[in-house]
Amino acid sequence: YFAGPTTYTTTTDGNAGKVDPGDAIGATFGMGFGINERSSFNLGYSHRHFFNTRLNGDRIGGSALNIGQLLLGYSFKYTKQTNFNLSVGIGATDHAQDANLTFRVPITF
């Protein structure tokens, strides 16, 4: 799989003036492995680059961020309508979280 997320931000007025937090671009890619008809494992990488913040139109140096994460996941089809999804993200850059654990239970009605 491959996805290319883009984030657009809007300028806000604050006590310090007009703040533009900077837009972001990114990409996520990976692959999934079917273990059997009910469970699968996936492995991927996600990277986002946030551009510099601007204050009153002036760029704030050093405010750009690079956030990269190694993604590991497991999915189990519990019933025809319910899945269990567990994913772990491990930070790969200085600005990323050290770890991120997510458990989801999507249900189809």
Buried (B, 14 or more C-beta within 10 A) or exposed (E): EEEEEEEEBEEEEEEEEEBBBBEBEBBBEBEEEEEEEEBBEBEBBBBBBBBBBBBEEEBBEEBBBBBBBBBBBBBBBEEEEEBBBEBBBBBBEEEBEEEEEEEEEEEEE
